Amino acid sequence: MSEDMTQNITNSKKSFLVRIDAVYSFAQQRFEELGKFFEKFKENLPADCEAVRLHYRFTYYVLKMKAENKSACGRMINETWTALYGNEGLGEVFITEYEDEERLDIMRRFYNYYFGCGDVIRLVTEMTEQLPYLVSKNSQEILIRQNFLMACDHGNGFTLFLSSICEYYYSLVLPGCRDKLPENYLEIIYGKEDGNGYTSEDTLFEALNDEENSINLSVVGIDISYFLEKNKFDELRRFVKRLYGHQNNFVFVFRIPFLEKKAFDEIYYILSDVLFIKPLQIAPLHDAVLVDKTWSILQDKDFDLELSSIDPIIERIHQEKMDGRFYGFKTIENIANEMILRKAAFAARRMNEGEEITDADIGSQHIEGLVDKSRTRATGYQALAELIGMEDITQRIRELIAQIKVAISNDKLDRPSIHMRFTGAPGTGKTTVARIIGQIMKEEGILRKGAFFEYTGRDLVAEYVGQTAVKTASICRDSYGSVLFIDEAYSLYDGEHVTNDFGKEALTTLISEMENHRDDMLVVMAGYTDEMETLMKGNPGIRSRMPYILHFPNYTKRQLFDIYMLMVRKHFLYDPELEEHAFKYFNALSDEYLSSKEFANARFVRNLYERTWSKGALRCSLNGIKNIVLTKEDFIAASGEKEFNEKIEVKKVIGFKS
């Protein structure tokens, strides 16, 4: 970003570094507007003040200002924000005074490059304010006795904090004291013997007692998630007491996952009984923060982000979260790198056509394929009509949508809770229909976004006490305005004879979110009929918050055959004899198997279809054939494999040899 300066600068004013944070949800709704803030701010500045924009992201601004005092800075910022946006959207404003370039550079690294970490920005701002007084009393070394407990999920900035706080201490707190606080840090995961560092208690203390390390290490980061189970709290107390003797030589930064306040406080009190501890909490990262990080990575590599890329980035982030293995900024870096490669491929194609590509902007047209767009392009009702065996379901959905629309349009009626229960065996179309309902509700103006988030009940449950509610609430936050589909929801509650406190905790949090967003989020819980009925007993409020029930019966043999052939016709040319063999195969599936819980309905069909074209692809590859035409031999080879051939009534029919 270029540095824009006002005129009429008065050198007698004090110098301030300012970070202005926007509320994340507000920022995401107004990505295009927030760039206007600085221009308006310059217009409102008094003639004898100065403002330089150092850094800009969607969720925050960083300015360098000259003003009479800190209060004057804050007042001007609030007045400009209110003039532009009213009384909403302004988050926290951080202001720190500086007198030299070294302090400015150190603070800029925090203000410019910390995303979603308000507690960290607040910490360094407060420490910097305290430093002049501590220096005047020759007491700045007291800050070395300050340790930290950081609640922070993996990939959300723990390592960055270790390195930057180490640099902060070295440069600002104790300048000139190299032998006391060198610029190095150590990071370990306690309790996991993986051979990649100091992992056990004994090896950790061997490192701390080593004379060379006591000189070369100043900040020690310790992941103490190992102790989060209640039966290990006494072990944690003993461990912290052993650390007490080293607090004059090291600053300890303890990491745990982001937890509910009560669970976080339990760990905090154990640590603070022995050590001086400052708490830091980094909440699960908001979409707007992740977009900001993507933009920052791109800009560091001399690329810039067009607004048209934002929606694809957010959708890709949501897809990455679906498997439960989202690693924060590490995943974002992978997404940014993929965007650059897609931009490069786009540029190469255009240059091969004789065009000159010199810009480094990345827009949606440059990153085609970043998001899986395999879902249908038809309207919701058209997509529903194309499904096989869904006539009764389709009629029921039309009735539900009509009822919801009437309730929304009638001021005399309460806006209804739109959450639903889907019952039936696996593979009967529950996921597909839930996705289409989200699309229909978006088209009908019932849901703002209509996106689709798919999880299992187990995905809502975390590993430690106090972590499950946070995880469930974070998943719900992503789903506002969209569909949250929870398959195998019954895993959250198996009945009174089973103790699953974490499952009940997830269920309680989910019900609260369902009530608070009853008309802005569609939660669909899916599973077997009997198990779903048991789930309804897990919390008194769940049944009333899910008024709509759709039952999905198993497919008939004919419907299974039709689904198989629909897949084949959609993607391949095929030999007519393949269709004959497929019809005989599905007709021969045993009724006992079709009615069993292990039968996966359409999933079974898809597996057979994919095995068929895999056989065809191998055959064509071995024979040097480019275009695949599926044959009866491909089907015979696929259906003859064990997982498919043991499911029919008459074994000798397998392969249907003529």
Phi and psi in degrees as a GROMACS rama.xvg file:
@    title "Ramachandran Plot"
@    xaxis  label "Phi"
@    yaxis  label "Psi"
@TYPE xy
-75.736  153.906  SER-2
-93.7863  114.682  GLU-3
-102.678  131.618  ASP-4
-121.737  144.023  MET-5
-80.1447  167.984  THR-6
-96.4932  -179.679  GLN-7
58.0511  51.4044  ASN-8
-77.503  133.722  ILE-9
-107.869  117.93  THR-10
-68.2312  -15.0137  ASN-11
-75.612  -13.1997  SER-12
-72.7678  155.935  LYS-13
-81.447  156.831  LYS-14
-102.148  134.371  SER-15
-133.518  144.741  PHE-16
-105.101  131.223  LEU-17
-128.134  134.829  VAL-18
-121.221  127.316  ARG-19
-113.27  113.09  ILE-20
-97.2183  137.756  ASP-21
-97.0885  149.83  ALA-22
-61.6528  133.769  VAL-23
-60.5106  -46.3789  TYR-24
-63.1431  -36.7045  SER-25
-65.056  -44.727  PHE-26
-60.9964  -42.2265  ALA-27
-65.1794  -32.5062  GLN-28
-76.09  -20.0451  GLN-29
-129.95  40.0115  ARG-30
-51.1982  -41.7774  PHE-31
-73.4888  -24.2002  GLU-32
-89.6533  -29.1732  GLU-33
-66.2431  -20.9799  LEU-34
-65.5832  -17.0068  GLY-35
-78.8104  -13.6325  LYS-36
-58.3571  -46.2302  PHE-37
-66.5899  -39.1653  PHE-38
-60.1835  -43.1943  GLU-39
-66.1902  -37.6427  LYS-40
-62.9497  -42.1722  PHE-41
-62.082  -39.3677  LYS-42
-62.3502  -34.5455  GLU-43
-87.7574  -6.66032  ASN-44
-68.1462  139.362  LEU-45
-61.1873  155.53  PRO-46
-63.2079  -26.5271  ALA-47
-95.2658  11.8549  ASP-48
-111.865  163.91  CYS-49
-133.339  144.322  GLU-50
-142.774  132.225  ALA-51
-123.871  126.623  VAL-52
-82.7956  116.663  ARG-53
-93.472  -32.9669  LEU-54
-156.955  144.741  HIS-55
-142.49  130.668  TYR-56
-134.823  173.679  ARG-57
-66.3649  -30.7559  PHE-58
-101.131  -3.8639  THR-59
-162.621  157.854  TYR-60
-118.359  148.197  TYR-61
-123.988  123.734  VAL-62
-123.32  151.551  LEU-63
-109.506  126.421  LYS-64
-129.154  153.752  MET-65
-118.863  124.956  LYS-66
-153.975  173.594  ALA-67
-66.6614  -41.6427  GLU-68
-161.481  177.514  ASN-69
-63.0121  -40.229  LYS-70
-62.2669  -37.6425  SER-71
-64.0826  -40.3166  ALA-72
-58.6198  -51.305  CYS-73
-61.2413  -39.2387  GLY-74
-64.6106  -44.0205  ARG-75
-64.4806  -38.9485  MET-76
-64.9151  -46.528  ILE-77
-63.6676  -39.8841  ASN-78
-64.534  -42.178  GLU-79
-67.5774  -43.5866  THR-80
-61.725  -44.9394  TRP-81
-62.9885  -37.9755  THR-82
-64.3654  -33.6775  ALA-83
-86.413  -44.6002  LEU-84
-123.32  1.51866  TYR-85
76.6595  -149.119  GLY-86
-97.4944  23.0746  ASN-87
-125.521  155.033  GLU-88
93.9858  -18.5474  GLY-89
-81.6147  122.277  LEU-90
-87.8968  -131.672  GLY-91
-93.2404  145.278  GLU-92
-113.467  122.857  VAL-93
-108.572  129.117  PHE-94
-133.089  126.449  ILE-95
-132.624  136.482  THR-96
-85.8565  144.296  GLU-97
-137.938  152.54  TYR-98
-121.144  -12.7556  GLU-99
-140.712  162.122  ASP-100
-69.0935  -29.9721  GLU-101
-63.7778  -46.3048  GLU-102
-63.7894  -40.1074  ARG-103
-60.4691  -45.4838  LEU-104
-64.0521  -42.7652  ASP-105
-63.4155  -46.9282  ILE-106
-67.5669  -34.1972  MET-107
-61.4175  -33.7214  ARG-108
-64.924  -33.8994  ARG-109
-75.6757  -48.724  PHE-110
-67.5271  -34.2807  TYR-111
-81.1753  -36.0609  ASN-112
-121.467  14.2959  TYR-113
-101.871  123.831  TYR-114
-114.15  124.534  PHE-115
67.7984  24.2778  GLY-116
-125.421  60.1474  CYS-117
-58.0992  -37.5351  GLY-118
-61.9032  -35.7761  ASP-119
-70.602  -45.0622  VAL-120
-61.4928  -41.3385  ILE-121
-63.5481  -41.1357  ARG-122
-59.9097  -53.2183  LEU-123
-69.289  -30.0789  VAL-124
-65.4408  -45.5186  THR-125
-65.1195  -43.0512  GLU-126
-62.394  -40.0372  MET-127
-66.8486  -34.9889  THR-128
-67.2975  -35.4206  GLU-129
-76.8163  -25.5643  GLN-130
-56.8649  -46.799  LEU-131
-56.2952  -41.0949  PRO-132
-68.0097  -43.7253  TYR-133
-62.608  -39.085  LEU-134
-63.597  -40.5014  VAL-135
-62.6473  -27.0487  SER-136
-98.8996  6.78674  LYS-137
53.7493  40.628  ASN-138
-123.558  17.2092  SER-139
-65.6756  -20.5838  GLN-140
-65.5019  -14.5106  GLU-141
-62.7335  -24.548  ILE-142
-66.8581  -21.0991  LEU-143
-69.0697  -24.3323  ILE-144
-78.308  -2.19811  ARG-145
-90.7701  119.165  GLN-146
-110.704  174.217  ASN-147
-135.276  144.764  PHE-148
-115.388  114.567  LEU-149
-110.759  117.352  MET-150
-89.4498  109.237  ALA-151
-155.503  123.013  CYS-152
-70.6598  160.806  ASP-153
-58.0012  134.278  HIS-154
85.0494  6.37871  GLY-155
-105.666  16.938  ASN-156
118.018  10.4129  GLY-157
-65.0483  -49.2125  PHE-158
-63.1892  -39.603  THR-159
-59.4818  -40.8478  LEU-160
-64.795  -41.4179  PHE-161
-57.8427  -47.4696  LEU-162
-70.4439  -41.1513  SER-163
-75.9681  -34.4556  SER-164
-72.0337  -31.1814  ILE-165
-63.0836  -46.2066  CYS-166
-64.0544  -38.6046  GLU-167
-60.2991  -48.7987  TYR-168
-60.5254  -46.2813  TYR-169
-63.7837  -39.8052  TYR-170
-86.5766  -37.9365  SER-171
-110.25  -39.0767  LEU-172
-78.0394  -47.2547  VAL-173
-129.992  57.8625  LEU-174
-62.1628  135.79  PRO-175
89.9651  -5.74171  GLY-176
-104.37  59.538  CYS-177
-59.0194  -39.1363  ARG-178
-70.7574  -17.7121  ASP-179
-95.2028  -31.0536  LYS-180
-146.967  68.9335  LEU-181
-65.3396  166.072  PRO-182
-91.0861  68.3566  GLU-183
-144.034  155.151  ASN-184
-142.219  159.159  TYR-185
-123.347  137.205  LEU-186
-126.854  127.442  GLU-187
-136.509  160.504  ILE-188
-110.873  114.235  ILE-189
-75.5964  137.12  TYR-190
89.2897  4.14537  GLY-191
-120.098  107.043  LYS-192
-82.0206  83.8068  GLU-193
-107.577  0.736792  ASP-194
77.964  7.54874  GLY-195
-110.93  30.9429  ASN-196
150.071  -165.208  GLY-197
-81.2645  103.311  TYR-198
-112.979  -30.4908  THR-199
-97.724  166.334  SER-200
-62.4847  -43.9359  GLU-201
-64.0635  -44.7181  ASP-202
-68.1891  -32.1732  THR-203
-62.8574  -47.6631  LEU-204
-72.303  -26.9819  PHE-205
-61.2668  -40.494  GLU-206
-67.5188  -42.1988  ALA-207
-67.2969  -31.3188  LEU-208
-83.4828  -14.166  ASN-209
-66.6924  127.703  ASP-210
-61.166  -38.5649  GLU-211
-66.1197  -41.714  GLU-212
-67.6885  -37.3176  ASN-213
-63.3298  -21.032  SER-214
-88.3089  -37.6017  ILE-215
-97.6564  -9.10576  ASN-216
-116.943  136.458  LEU-217
-120.564  -37.2705  SER-218
-115.321  128.744  VAL-219
-120.02  114.711  VAL-220
-95.0632  127.043  GLY-221
-127.665  115.235  ILE-222
-77.1824  113.815  ASP-223
-108.809  25.9844  ILE-224
-57.8999  -26.9474  SER-225
-51.9987  -33.1451  TYR-226
-88.976  1.75098  PHE-227
-71.8773  -19.7433  LEU-228
-70.44  137.118  GLU-229
-57.9917  -31.7234  LYS-230
-73.4487  -1.19528  ASN-231
-110.03  7.77067  LYS-232
-65.3078  -38.7647  PHE-233
-64.4488  -37.3754  ASP-234
-63.957  -38.1313  GLU-235
-64.5285  -42.4051  LEU-236
-59.0755  -44.0951  ARG-237
-64.5373  -40.6785  ARG-238
-62.2991  -44.3865  PHE-239
-65.7181  -36.4711  VAL-240
-62.2142  -36.0357  LYS-241
-66.6877  -31.7475  ARG-242
-72.38  -22.8102  LEU-243
-54.4904  -38.7132  TYR-244
-69.1924  -9.68193  GLY-245
-107.797  5.7653  HIS-246
-72.1621  -15.2463  GLN-247
-78.6991  -17.7282  ASN-248
-105.791  -21.911  ASN-249
-135.164  149.365  PHE-250
-100.239  122.653  VAL-251
-98.3119  132.748  PHE-252
-120.006  110.556  VAL-253
-93.7188  136.459  PHE-254
-115.939  136.87  ARG-255
-136.422  163.394  ILE-256
-64.3176  160.885  PRO-257
-66.799  124.358  PHE-258
-123.92  166.496  LEU-259
-60.1101  156.321  GLU-260
-58.3237  -43.0767  LYS-261
-60.7787  -44.77  LYS-262
-68.8818  -38.7891  ALA-263
-62.6502  -44.5557  PHE-264
-61.5889  -35.2779  ASP-265
-58.8022  -45.2971  GLU-266
-68.8481  -41.328  ILE-267
-58.472  -44.4225  TYR-268
-67.2531  -36.316  TYR-269
-62.3677  -45.688  ILE-270
-68.2113  -42.7842  LEU-271
-74.7839  -12.2645  SER-272
-64.2867  -25.7664  ASP-273
-114.248  -43.151  VAL-274
-113.369  157.802  LEU-275
-79.4964  114.057  PHE-276
-122.09  132.969  ILE-277
-106.072  125.804  LYS-278
-83.0684  139.245  PRO-279
-134.062  129.116  LEU-280
-125.51  122.927  GLN-281
-111.113  103.283  ILE-282
-67.0399  158.03  ALA-283
-49.6563  136.994  PRO-284
-72.5975  131.302  LEU-285
-72.983  154.517  HIS-286
-54.2628  -41.4004  ASP-287
-63.0738  -36.9751  ALA-288
-66.3305  -41.196  VAL-289
-67.3818  -35.8827  LEU-290
-63.737  -43.5729  VAL-291
-58.0307  -42.9564  ASP-292
-64.9074  -40.3304  LYS-293
-58.9949  -47.8356  THR-294
-58.0146  -43.8172  TRP-295
-63.6301  -43.2646  SER-296
-62.8879  -43.6352  ILE-297
-61.4305  -44.168  LEU-298
-67.4891  -34.8717  GLN-299
-62.2376  -23.0464  ASP-300
-104.782  21.4907  LYS-301
67.1757  30.0453  ASP-302
-115.939  158.42  PHE-303
-129.034  160.192  ASP-304
-106.447  125.768  LEU-305
-87.6228  151.104  GLU-306
-60.4058  -28.7517  LEU-307
-65.8188  -15.6593  SER-308
-84.0818  -13.694  SER-309
-64.162  -49.1031  ILE-310
-61.1747  -44.7052  ASP-311
-60.5036  -36.374  PRO-312
-63.9017  -47.2377  ILE-313
-62.8187  -41.5209  ILE-314
-64.9835  -38.9079  GLU-315
-66.1917  -39.7466  ARG-316
-58.5165  -44.763  ILE-317
-63.5406  -39.0655  HIS-318
-64.56  -38.0409  GLN-319
-65.6325  -29.5189  GLU-320
-76.378  -16.913  LYS-321
-63.2295  -31.2984  MET-322
-88.911  5.3892  ASP-323
75.7663  8.87953  GLY-324
-123.369  61.203  ARG-325
-98.1911  125.622  PHE-326
-113.255  42.777  TYR-327
55.319  -128.197  GLY-328
-66.1388  -24.5999  PHE-329
-64.9609  -43.3674  LYS-330
-65.7203  -39.7198  THR-331
-61.2925  -39.1014  ILE-332
-62.3808  -39.1555  GLU-333
-63.4005  -40.9343  ASN-334
-63.8634  -44.0756  ILE-335
-62.2604  -42.4844  ALA-336
-63.325  -38.9241  ASN-337
-65.352  -38.0333  GLU-338
-61.0511  -42.1354  MET-339
-63.8026  -42.2304  ILE-340
-65.4699  -37.532  LEU-341
-68.0447  -37.2599  ARG-342
-62.4394  -41.9431  LYS-343
-63.7728  -40.8702  ALA-344
-64.5149  -40.7878  ALA-345
-60.9225  -47.0645  PHE-346
-63.0409  -39.9247  ALA-347
-62.8887  -41.7105  ALA-348
-62.6164  -43.2493  ARG-349
-68.0052  -39.1782  ARG-350
-66.8586  -33.2116  MET-351
-65.2389  -22.1337  ASN-352
-93.2611  6.6857  GLU-353
94.6564  3.09704  GLY-354
-83.6047  155.623  GLU-355
-103.676  120.017  GLU-356
-111.999  111.094  ILE-357
-119.498  -19.2453  THR-358
-76.4496  159.102  ASP-359
-117.141  17.8368  ALA-360
-77.4034  141.435  ASP-361
-117.035  112.851  ILE-362
-114.446  178.518  GLY-363
-60.211  -31.5565  SER-364
-69.4705  -17.9476  GLN-365
-90.3899  -15.9777  HIS-366
-120.59  33.4263  ILE-367
-58.4622  131.654  GLU-368
98.3909  -7.53674  GLY-369
-62.1931  -32.1937  LEU-370
-115.225  138.366  VAL-371
-68.7035  113.189  ASP-372
-109.995  36.0601  LYS-373
-72.9238  -15.6884  SER-374
-70.9725  163.888  ARG-375
-63.786  149.664  THR-376
-96.9765  -3.24026  ARG-377
-72.1271  166.065  ALA-378
-66.3006  164.726  THR-379
-58.3781  -47.7397  GLY-380
-67.5921  -34.5626  TYR-381
-64.1622  -43.6562  GLN-382
-62.9  -38.203  ALA-383
-65.1877  -40.5803  LEU-384
-66.6656  -23.8379  ALA-385
-79.3472  -13.136  GLU-386
-74.5563  141.91  LEU-387
-86.4866  132.141  ILE-388
75.0447  21.9152  GLY-389
-114.126  24.4473  MET-390
-61.9219  -47.5688  GLU-391
-66.4362  -40.9178  ASP-392
-61.6928  -43.9133  ILE-393
-59.3673  -44.7251  THR-394
-63.4107  -40.9359  GLN-395
-65.1689  -39.9343  ARG-396
-64.8172  -41.0857  ILE-397
-59.9035  -40.1021  ARG-398
-65.0153  -43.6831  GLU-399
-63.7311  -46.5938  LEU-400
-61.3626  -42.719  ILE-401
-61.9594  -42.8797  ALA-402
-63.0675  -43.7628  GLN-403
-64.6441  -41.7089  ILE-404
-64.0554  -40.0103  LYS-405
-63.4063  -44.1556  VAL-406
-63.6229  -37.9164  ALA-407
-67.9325  -39.0337  ILE-408
-82.0068  -12.027  SER-409
-103.827  112.477  ASN-410
-63.9198  -21.2829  ASP-411
-80.6714  -11.8754  LYS-412
-106.501  142.447  LEU-413
-68.502  141.995  ASP-414
-65.3544  126.298  ARG-415
-77.1498  156.85  PRO-416
-74.0543  129.114  SER-417
-102.752  6.57686  ILE-418
-69.718  152.507  HIS-419
-136.227  156.255  MET-420
-114.311  130.78  ARG-421
-112.68  124.462  PHE-422
-116.172  148.632  THR-423
145.308  171.467  GLY-424
-75.0363  164.495  ALA-425
-60.6626  148.328  PRO-426
77.7159  13.0104  GLY-427
-94.9864  9.60325  THR-428
99.9035  9.96959  GLY-429
-63.0708  -46.7218  LYS-430
-63.7065  -45.1006  THR-431
-60.7123  -45.6622  THR-432
-66.4009  -39.8397  VAL-433
-60.778  -41.341  ALA-434
-62.1873  -43.2701  ARG-435
-67.5806  -38.2999  ILE-436
-60.3143  -40.4083  ILE-437
-60.2618  -41.3024  GLY-438
-63.9889  -43.196  GLN-439
-63.4161  -44.335  ILE-440
-64.7147  -33.0244  MET-441
-66.8123  -45.2116  LYS-442
-65.0116  -30.5323  GLU-443
-91.8182  1.98718  GLU-444
79.4577  15.4607  GLY-445
-85.0998  -41.0946  ILE-446
-110.535  142.925  LEU-447
-69.8712  -40.6115  ARG-448
-110.874  -45.616  LYS-449
74.6135  14.2258  GLY-450
-70.9019  172.366  ALA-451
-131.914  126.056  PHE-452
-122.769  122.684  PHE-453
-115.72  125.356  GLU-454
-139.453  164.827  TYR-455
-98.938  164.83  THR-456
-56.864  -37.4241  GLY-457
-65.5463  -26.2962  ARG-458
-66.1628  -22.6246  ASP-459
-81.4117  -13.8538  LEU-460
-96.6435  132.178  VAL-461
-103.709  -174.913  ALA-462
-88.3118  -30.2181  GLU-463
-122.809  157.051  TYR-464
-59.226  132.241  VAL-465
88.8813  -7.43401  GLY-466
-95.5255  -27.5446  GLN-467
-65.9479  -45.6917  THR-468
-60.8315  -39.6363  ALA-469
-63.5582  -45.504  VAL-470
-64.1457  -44.9179  LYS-471
-63.82  -44.8953  THR-472
-63.9176  -36.2804  ALA-473
-66.3701  -42.001  SER-474
-61.9039  -42.6476  ILE-475
-64.0041  -40.5646  CYS-476
-58.7904  -41.6061  ARG-477
-61.5821  -27.7388  ASP-478
-93.5956  -0.28647  SER-479
-57.3421  133.738  TYR-480
80.567  5.54906  GLY-481
-139.551  -166.926  SER-482
-104.14  128.798  VAL-483
-109.865  107.521  LEU-484
-100.641  121.667  PHE-485
-116.169  102.047  ILE-486
-82.654  154.822  ASP-487
50.3017  42.5448  GLU-488
-61.6018  -25.0603  ALA-489
-63.9266  -14.8193  TYR-490
-66.3988  -14.1385  SER-491
-75.1276  -22.1761  LEU-492
-155.369  114.51  TYR-493
-101.732  2.5906  ASP-494
122.128  166.152  GLY-495
-64.4256  -24.6505  GLU-496
-76.3719  -9.82977  HIS-497
-111.891  129.643  VAL-498
-95.9856  112.611  THR-499
-137.655  75.4216  ASN-500
-59.1837  -38.0416  ASP-501
-65.8192  -39.1293  PHE-502
-63.522  -42.2955  GLY-503
-65.4343  -36.7244  LYS-504
-63.562  -42.7287  GLU-505
-63.058  -42.1947  ALA-506
-63.9286  -43.4007  LEU-507
-61.7822  -45.3672  THR-508
-63.9406  -41.8055  THR-509
-62.2041  -42.5477  LEU-510
-63.8071  -40.652  ILE-511
-61.1875  -44.1993  SER-512
-65.2571  -38.9221  GLU-513
-62.83  -37.2715  MET-514
-73.6621  -44.0079  GLU-515
-69.5191  -23.392  ASN-516
-126.696  45.2393  HIS-517
-65.1177  -24.4427  ARG-518
-118.461  9.90231  ASP-519
-127.133  11.5809  ASP-520
-159.176  133.113  MET-521
-103.463  111.014  LEU-522
-96.4902  123.672  VAL-523
-116.161  116.926  VAL-524
-100.427  132.966  MET-525
-130.618  148.319  ALA-526
168.874  -176.724  GLY-527
-59.5227  149.711  TYR-528
-58.7667  -51.5266  THR-529
-64.466  -44.5958  ASP-530
-65.9679  -35.8604  GLU-531
-66.729  -33.543  MET-532
-67.1401  -38.7264  GLU-533
-62.8478  -40.9129  THR-534
-57.8442  -37.2778  LEU-535
-61.3657  -20.4739  MET-536
-87.0755  -5.2055  LYS-537
-74.3136  -19.6876  GLY-538
-155.605  131.156  ASN-539
-59.7857  -24.2763  PRO-540
-91.9844  -7.08918  GLY-541
-74.4707  -38.3647  ILE-542
-63.0115  -44.4662  ARG-543
-69.2871  -22.2969  SER-544
-88.5402  -4.27996  ARG-545
-125.93  73.8407  MET-546
-74.6285  -17.3269  PRO-547
-104.638  131.338  TYR-548
-124.727  130.554  ILE-549
-123.008  127.858  LEU-550
-104.598  133.645  HIS-551
-112.026  105.462  PHE-552
-73.8658  161.121  PRO-553
-62.5871  152.107  ASN-554
-74.8147  149.916  TYR-555
-77.9753  168.827  THR-556
-60.7905  -41.196  LYS-557
-64.4447  -40.4733  ARG-558
-66.2447  -36.3824  GLN-559
-63.61  -42.2584  LEU-560
-62.4247  -44.8989  PHE-561
-62.0693  -39.1706  ASP-562
-64.4749  -42.2842  ILE-563
-60.5884  -48.3421  TYR-564
-69.2512  -30.5318  MET-565
-62.2788  -41.3053  LEU-566
-64.672  -43.9719  MET-567
-62.6462  -49.3747  VAL-568
-64.1648  -31.4003  ARG-569
-68.3285  -29.244  LYS-570
-122.082  -17.4579  HIS-571
-139.833  155.181  PHE-572
-80.6544  153.459  LEU-573
-152.194  156.399  TYR-574
-75.0129  131.368  ASP-575
-54.6882  -28.7989  PRO-576
-66.7395  -24.4586  GLU-577
-61.3984  -41.654  LEU-578
-63.4424  -39.1979  GLU-579
-63.8958  -45.503  GLU-580
-66.1916  -38.0017  HIS-581
-63.5996  -41.3095  ALA-582
-61.2691  -45.9294  PHE-583
-63.4786  -38.638  LYS-584
-63.0664  -52.546  TYR-585
-65.3739  -33.5531  PHE-586
-68.0403  -23.3287  ASN-587
-91.0478  -4.30003  ALA-588
-61.4687  137.029  LEU-589
-71.6949  142.365  SER-590
-62.2434  -34.2237  ASP-591
-62.076  -42.8744  GLU-592
-68.2458  -41.6656  TYR-593
-62.2395  -28.3685  LEU-594
-96.2318  -1.42472  SER-595
-82.5595  159.905  SER-596
-70.1712  -21.8366  LYS-597
-78.3876  -13.9413  GLU-598
-74.9868  129.484  PHE-599
-103.461  14.4252  ALA-600
52.0494  -120.824  ASN-601
-64.3973  -25.514  ALA-602
-67.2131  -39.1249  ARG-603
-59.7682  -43.4984  PHE-604
-63.9055  -45.5428  VAL-605
-62.0467  -41.0352  ARG-606
-60.5433  -41.5118  ASN-607
-66.4515  -42.3423  LEU-608
-60.0309  -47.17  TYR-609
-65.7885  -34.8298  GLU-610
-67.6269  -35.123  ARG-611
-64.7303  -51.0839  THR-612
-73.3355  -22.7186  TRP-613
-64.0241  -42.225  SER-614
-62.818  -42.032  LYS-615
-64.6075  -39.7048  GLY-616
-64.9378  -40.9107  ALA-617
-64.332  -44.6097  LEU-618
-59.0755  -47.1307  ARG-619
-66.8585  -37.5055  CYS-620
-64.2289  -42.723  SER-621
-66.4752  -27.0369  LEU-622
-101.776  8.85844  ASN-623
68.3367  26.6432  GLY-624
-95.3012  127.99  ILE-625
-81.4188  -48.705  LYS-626
-93.6137  126.811  ASN-627
-85.4208  126.353  ILE-628
-120.707  114.385  VAL-629
-70.4963  141.424  LEU-630
-123.202  170.27  THR-631
-62.4847  -31.8047  LYS-632
-63.3972  -36.8289  GLU-633
-62.807  -42.9605  ASP-634
-67.4654  -42.4154  PHE-635
-60.2975  -43.1581  ILE-636
-64.2828  -40.2382  ALA-637
-71.1127  -49.701  ALA-638
-70.9052  -15.367  SER-639
-81.1184  -9.05471  GLY-640
-72.7652  155.421  GLU-641
-55.6413  -44.5497  LYS-642
-65.9885  -14.7206  GLU-643
-109.173  -34.837  PHE-644
-82.7631  -12.7624  ASN-645
-90.4325  6.15375  GLU-646
-103.424  5.70435  LYS-647
-108.456  159.409  ILE-648
-72.35  -40.1021  GLU-649
-112.788  105.531  VAL-650
-60.2433  -32.833  LYS-651
-69.3535  -11.1755  LYS-652
-79.0294  -15.4842  VAL-653
-56.1571  131.379  ILE-654
89.304  -26.3795  GLY-655
49.535  50.3131  PHE-656
-71.5753  137.979  LYS-657
